[in-house]
Amino acid sequence: MSTTIRVDAETHARLVELSRATGDSLIDTVRDATEALRRQRFASRVAAELETLRQDESAWQDYLSDAAQTEVGDGLD
């Protein structure tokens, strides 16, 4: 299934430029851009939540303690 979205000419031109640079289709470029934006926003939310946690010294120390207790080694020594 597919649908049509409207974008301004400048955005379309940028998408076309990006797709040509990689040899990907326009839809693959839009899909990749959407996924990159989703990941960026997720990372921003995580960073903001960690910053909020750091503001509460007791909660931050609890977090660090929990993280240390659940740490999983990579097996490399």
C-alpha positions, 0 to 999 in steps of 0.5 A: 500500500502507498499514499501520496504526501505533499511536500514543498518544492525545496524539500522535494529537491533535497530528497531527490538530491539525497536519493541520487547521491546514494542511488536509492529510490525516493521512497527508500530515502524518505523511509530512511529519513523518517527512521533517522528522525524517529531515532533522533527524537528518541535519543533526545527524549532519553537525553532529556530524561537522563538530564532530569534524573541527574538533577535529583542527586539521590535518584541519580545515584540510585540509577548509577547503582542499578546500572552497575549491578546490571552491567553485562560484560562484553567478554573482552578482558 
